[in-house]
Amino acid sequence: MSPTIFALFLVVFGFTTGEFVVAGILPDVAADLGVSIPAVGLLTTAYAIGMIVGGPVLTVMTARTPRRRLVVGLVAVSVLGNVGSALAPNHLVLLMARFASGLVVATFFAVAIATAVAVAPAGRQASAVAQVTLGLNLGLVLGTPLGTVIGQQLGWRATFMAVAAITLAAVPLVLTYVPAAPGTTGSVLAELRVLADRDVQLAIALSAVGNVGVVTVFTYIAPLLTGVSGFAGEALPVLLLVYGAGAVIGNVVGGRLADRALLPSLVGLLAALAAVLALFWLVGGVPAAAAVLTFAIGVLAFAVIPGMQTRVVAMATAAPTLAVAVNASGYQLAAAFAGWLGGQVIAGPGMRAVPLVGALLTVAGLALALHLLLRDRRTAAARVV
């Protein structure tokens, strides 16, 4: 991993910990603020909406800002948002702080992915993306379980303060290793035109539809493992570590598979993910099976990410940063929907049905991936003729 990639990866680690640690401290936040678990699940929705709004808007507004200066500014906003989350006196203020924290994430992620692809050797773009998104994995492997332990021992507010400190610690590396590249020199209108491209639209849709099912499950993973699988609350950090370990493996494998055969690998991975989520619905009440399936879900959920991100960059060569930012917003649109949908499922059929709903949603993503694969093959065949 080059120093540039490592600096970007570390910021992703801090951002990811801040986003997903809510899953581990969700019951503690609900108890402390006197609100329901579905209400706390909306913290994921608020963060996601921040990304949805901030992604395209901030990326366009900062298109001409030098990349290093932009990254430092985005990190500063994230730090302030996490400090605000730690100090929030009630659920409403906490929702607002999570929204503010999410505003900068999509733009940063877009800059990081576009930079990784730009500096990667030919034929290794997906692997470079996987190295940056390794920060997502370690945010789960280390950040989320550690944040859960901090929350259980020192209170959930201490968790958000720790996230702020971790993110701030990445700034010296950014200043040292992220290239002082200029922003775009083209017009905003030229950047926006990329979003009218049908291939770009479909690539972004694949990220949103393909991930909504597993995000729904992960948003409520803590009450699923305690309320359905029967684990004690003290086991959650270990189980999140298991999930995160799977995510690290999935990220590496997914990057390599995407470098070899992008869409065929996504089709296979989404099919496997749908099957594993359905299996969790069937046998999730057995603790041993739930632990194994938690690992498998982590593997597959993150194996699809490098290929999806690389597909967007490949389809949007005219404005990859904006396209990746919008793609991140699309992913978070799925997350926002997931937070709401999971709450509706819990209030209706019950917690046990959440993995089944996740499996059905993943099948929709599989159908879209198959459509894109067949579409590409038709296009390639037409060119030969």
ZINOR-V585795 format. One record per pair of residues at least 6 apart in sequence whose C-alpha atoms are under 7 Angstrom apart, sorted by the first residue. I is the first residue (numbers start at 1). GAP is how many residues later the second one is. If there is no record, write none. Layout:
<<I;GAP> <I;GAP>>
This chain:
<<3;174> <4;173> <4;174> <5;111> <5;127> <7;163> <7;166> <7;167> <7;170> <7;171> <8;104> <8;124> <9;123> <9;124> <9;125> <9;126> <10;125> <10;160> <11;156> <11;159> <12;123> <12;124> <13;122> <13;123> <13;125> <13;126> <14;125> <14;149> <14;152> <14;153> <15;152> <16;120> <16;123> <17;122> <17;123> <17;126> <17;127> <17;146> <18;142> <18;145> <20;124> <21;123> <21;126> <21;127> <23;196> <23;197> <23;198> <23;199> <24;120> <24;124> <24;198> <24;212> <25;123> <25;126> <25;131> <26;11> <26;14> <27;10> <28;128> <29;127> <30;6> <30;7> <30;10> <33;57> <33;58> <38;305> <41;178> <41;298> <42;297> <42;298> <43;52> <43;55> <44;292> <44;295> <45;290> <45;291> <45;294> <46;49> <46;52> <46;53> <47;51> <47;52> <47;54> <47;55> <48;54> <48;284> <48;285> <48;287> <48;288> <49;50> <49;283> <49;284> <49;287> <50;49> <50;50> <50;52> <50;53> <51;51> <51;52> <51;53> <51;54> <51;55> <51;278> <51;281> <52;277> <52;278> <52;280> <52;281> <53;50> <54;49> <54;50> <54;52> <55;48> <55;51> <55;52> <55;270> <55;271> <55;274> <56;266> <56;269> <56;270> <58;49> <59;48> <59;263> <59;266> <60;128> <63;120> <63;121> <64;118> <64;119> <64;120> <64;121> <65;117> <65;118> <66;114> <66;115> <66;116> <66;117> <67;113> <67;114> <67;115> <67;116> <68;107> <68;110> <68;111> <68;112> <71;37> <72;99> <74;30> <74;34> <75;92> <77;24> <78;23> <78;26> <79;85> <79;88> <79;89> <81;16> <81;17> <81;19> <81;20> <82;19> <82;78> <82;79> <82;81> <82;82> <83;77> <83;78> <83;81> <84;13> <85;9> <85;12> <85;13> <85;75> <86;71> <86;72> <86;74> <86;75> <87;70> <88;6> <106;219> <106;222> <106;223> <107;218> <109;216> <110;211> <110;212> <110;214> <110;215> <111;210> <113;16> <114;206> <114;207> <116;12> <116;13> <117;8> <117;11> <117;12> <120;8> <123;136> <124;135> <126;129> <126;132> <126;133> <126;180> <126;181> <126;184> <127;128> <127;129> <129;177> <130;121> <130;122> <130;125> <130;176> <134;114> <134;117> <137;107> <137;110> <137;111> <138;106> <138;110> <140;100> <140;101> <140;104> <141;99> <141;100> <141;103> <141;104> <142;99> <145;92> <145;93> <145;95> <145;96> <147;12> <148;89> <149;88> <150;8> <150;9> <151;6> <151;7> <151;8> <191;128> <194;122> <194;124> <194;125> <195;6> <195;128> <199;116> <200;112> <200;115> <200;116> <203;108> <203;109> <204;108> <204;123> <204;126> <206;159> <206;162> <206;163> <207;101> <207;120> <207;123> <207;124> <208;122> <208;123> <208;125> <208;126> <209;125> <209;155> <209;156> <210;152> <210;155> <210;156> <211;120> <211;123> <211;151> <212;122> <212;123> <212;126> <212;149> <213;144> <213;145> <213;146> <213;148> <213;149> <214;87> <214;144> <215;120> <215;123> <216;122> <216;123> <216;126> <216;142> <217;137> <217;138> <217;141> <219;120> <222;14> <224;127> <225;6> <226;6> <226;7> <228;56> <228;57> <228;124> <229;55> <229;56> <229;57> <229;58> <229;61> <230;57> <231;56> <239;52> <242;52> <242;53> <243;51> <243;52> <243;55> <244;54> <246;49> <246;50> <246;52> <246;53> <247;51> <247;52> <247;54> <247;55> <249;50> <250;49> <250;50> <250;52> <250;53> <251;51> <251;52> <251;55> <253;50> <254;49> <254;50> <254;52> <254;53> <255;51> <255;52> <257;8> <258;7> <258;49> <262;45> <263;106> <263;110> <264;109> <266;38> <266;41> <266;103> <267;99> <267;102> <267;103> <269;31> <269;35> <270;92> <270;96> <271;95> <273;24> <273;27> <274;85> <274;88> <274;89> <275;84> <276;17> <276;21> <277;78> <277;79> <277;81> <277;82> <278;77> <278;78> <278;81> <280;10> <280;13> <280;75> <281;71> <281;72> <281;74> <281;75> <283;6> <284;6> <312;11> <312;12> <313;7> <313;11> <316;7> <342;12> <345;6> <345;8> <345;9>>
